[in-house]
């Protein structure tokens, strides 16, 4: 039985040191990990934020741009990743301090032996996974109980509100009373969605987000998004347009989960777009992947806020519901082996994610995209 090699992100400014470490790891033979390199901590953080699959970060403590909260910064964007510190000879006391701050292990440069380094990485990853399992088991049980105890009364409220609305309609009740029942139902739907987002995040952080992948036509995702979100756009008073550029290959994905990620990004854009503004969803191919892009008309000037827009605990002006939804979107993309990011300019903010092409159906479809998805569509307030 073969196992996939571990994926290591080496954070090392020195070309020479990076080459030596990589050569030592390559010498591990069949158990050698796949190694990617970042020459600065900022580059490493960008890689992790982009959803790159990484099991462990091998971190040289001599890198110039390390923040004081480096372990916490890594955990915020990739809580499953083990951290192994690379320390200089004689810095054992400093290394012990890093262990107390959350690093899983440390290795002394100049004393690296290939199999010892490979073993240290494997053991660090196993310890990190065991730590996450223990932590998440208790949190999952708490959330399961809380979600059950919350959803039961919400279900009762929903049933009672539906009965009240029917009664008001039969009695010819005034419109204001019926608007009240509508608002109650909307609040119930919001609460149920928040509970679902919390459970999805916990499952994703444990690596147990349920997926049912198959060959998916990206145009179908666009069509479904337009069907479900056009009415929301009209309620918000914004225009919603969708565009498919060129002929798209299929993706190997859970279509419902991809639609969930798209919807979460679009919902955030609906919230930030100004009245009578517009939100666009564009799908194309980029670097061998299928890319979904959502743009609003509101720039994010703060670079730090933009960098953390998908973070659950730190995303600037986003409200809690949007924060959860964006974090869920990132978890879905990462679970599919995709990439996610954000950029902003004078025309607004663009949130995007890219998913791998389905290699079993990599050839472009013989037919063109469906007409209603291939042309720009406009929906919104009249």
VENVENMO-V99564 format. One record per residue. N is the residue number from 1. PHI is phi as a letter, one per 40 degrees, with the letter a starting at -180 (NA if undefined). BURIAL is 1 if it has 16 or more other ideal C-beta (glycine too) atoms within 10 Angstrom, else 0. Layout:
BEGIN
n: <N/N>
phi: <PHI/PHI>
burial: <BURIAL/BURIAL>
END
This chain:
BEGIN
n: <1/2/3/4/5/6/7/8/9/10/11/12/13/14/15/16/17/18/19/20/21/22/23/24/25/26/27/28/29/30/31/32/33/34/35/36/37/38/39/40/41/42/43/44/45/46/47/48/49/50/51/52/53/54/55/56/57/58/59/60/61/62/63/64/65/66/67/68/69/70/71/72/73/74/75/76/77/78/79/80/81/82/83/84/85/86/87/88/89/90/91/92/93/94/95/96/97/98/99/100/101/102/103/104/105/106/107/108/109/110/111/112/113/114/115/116/117/118/119/120/121/122/123/124/125/126/127/128/129/130/131/132/133/134/135/136/137/138/139/140/141/142/143/144/145/146/147/148/149/150/151/152/153/154/155/156/157/158/159/160/161/162/163/164/165/166/167/168/169/170/171/172/173/174/175/176/177/178/179/180/181/182/183/184/185/186/187/188/189/190/191/192/193/194/195/196/197/198/199/200/201/202/203/204/205/206/207/208/209/210/211/212/213/214/215/216/217/218/219/220/221/222/223/224/225/226/227/228/229/230/231/232/233/234/235/236/237/238/239/240/241/242/243/244/245/246/247/248/249/250/251/252/253/254/255/256/257/258/259/260/261/262/263/264/265/266/267/268/269/270/271/272/273/274/275/276/277/278/279/280/281/282/283/284/285/286/287/288/289/290/291/292/293/294/295/296/297/298/299/300/301/302/303/304/305/306/307/308/309/310/311/312/313/314/315/316/317/318/319/320/321/322/323/324/325/326/327/328/329/330/331/332/333/334/335/336/337/338/339/340/341/342/343/344/345/346/347/348/349/350/351/352/353/354/355/356/357/358/359/360/361/362/363/364/365/366/367/368/369/370/371/372/373/374/375/376/377/378/379/380/381/382>
phi: <NA/b/b/c/c/c/b/b/b/c/b/a/c/c/c/c/c/c/c/c/c/c/c/c/c/c/c/c/g/c/c/c/c/c/b/b/b/b/c/a/c/c/c/c/c/c/c/c/c/c/g/c/c/b/c/a/b/c/b/c/c/c/c/c/c/c/c/c/b/d/c/c/c/c/c/c/b/a/c/c/c/c/b/b/c/b/b/c/d/g/b/c/c/c/c/c/c/c/c/c/c/h/c/c/a/a/b/c/c/g/b/c/b/d/c/c/c/c/c/c/c/c/c/c/c/c/c/c/c/c/c/c/c/c/c/c/d/c/c/c/c/c/c/c/c/c/c/c/c/c/c/c/c/c/c/c/c/c/c/c/c/c/c/c/c/c/c/c/c/c/c/g/c/c/c/c/c/c/c/c/c/c/c/c/c/c/c/c/c/c/c/c/c/c/c/c/c/c/c/c/c/c/c/c/c/c/g/b/c/c/b/b/c/a/c/b/c/d/c/c/c/c/c/c/c/c/c/c/b/c/c/c/d/c/c/c/g/b/c/b/b/b/b/b/b/g/c/b/c/c/b/c/a/c/d/c/c/c/c/c/c/d/c/c/c/c/c/c/c/d/c/c/c/c/d/g/c/b/b/b/b/b/b/a/b/a/f/g/b/c/b/b/b/b/b/b/b/b/c/b/c/c/c/c/c/c/c/b/c/c/c/c/b/a/a/f/c/c/c/c/c/c/d/c/c/c/c/c/d/c/c/c/c/c/c/c/g/c/b/a/a/a/a/a/a/c/c/h/b/b/b/a/a/b/b/c/c/c/c/c/b/c/c/c/c/c/c/c/d/d/d/c/b/c/b/c/b/b/a/i/c/c>
burial: <0/0/0/0/0/1/1/1/1/1/1/1/0/0/0/0/1/1/0/0/1/1/0/1/1/0/0/1/0/0/0/1/1/0/1/0/1/1/1/0/1/0/0/1/1/0/1/1/1/1/1/1/0/1/1/1/1/1/1/1/1/0/1/0/0/1/0/0/0/1/1/0/1/1/0/1/1/1/0/1/1/1/1/1/1/1/1/0/0/0/1/0/0/0/1/0/0/1/0/0/0/0/1/1/1/1/1/0/1/0/0/1/0/1/0/0/1/1/0/1/1/1/0/1/1/0/0/1/0/0/0/1/0/0/0/1/0/0/0/1/0/0/1/0/0/0/1/0/0/0/1/0/0/1/0/0/0/1/0/0/1/0/0/1/1/0/0/1/0/0/0/0/0/0/0/0/0/0/0/0/1/0/0/1/0/0/0/1/0/0/1/1/1/1/1/0/1/1/1/1/1/1/1/1/1/1/0/0/1/0/0/0/0/0/0/1/1/1/1/1/1/1/1/1/1/1/0/0/1/1/0/0/1/0/0/1/0/1/1/1/1/1/1/1/0/0/0/1/1/1/1/1/1/1/1/0/1/1/1/1/1/1/1/1/1/1/1/1/1/1/1/1/1/0/0/0/1/1/1/1/1/1/1/1/1/0/0/0/1/1/1/1/1/1/1/1/1/0/0/1/0/0/0/0/1/1/1/1/1/1/1/1/0/1/1/0/0/1/0/0/1/1/1/1/1/1/1/1/1/1/1/1/1/1/1/1/0/1/1/1/1/1/0/1/0/0/0/1/1/1/1/1/1/1/1/1/1/1/0/0/0/0/0/0/0/0/0/0/1/0/0/0/1/1/0/0/1/0/1/1/0/0>
END
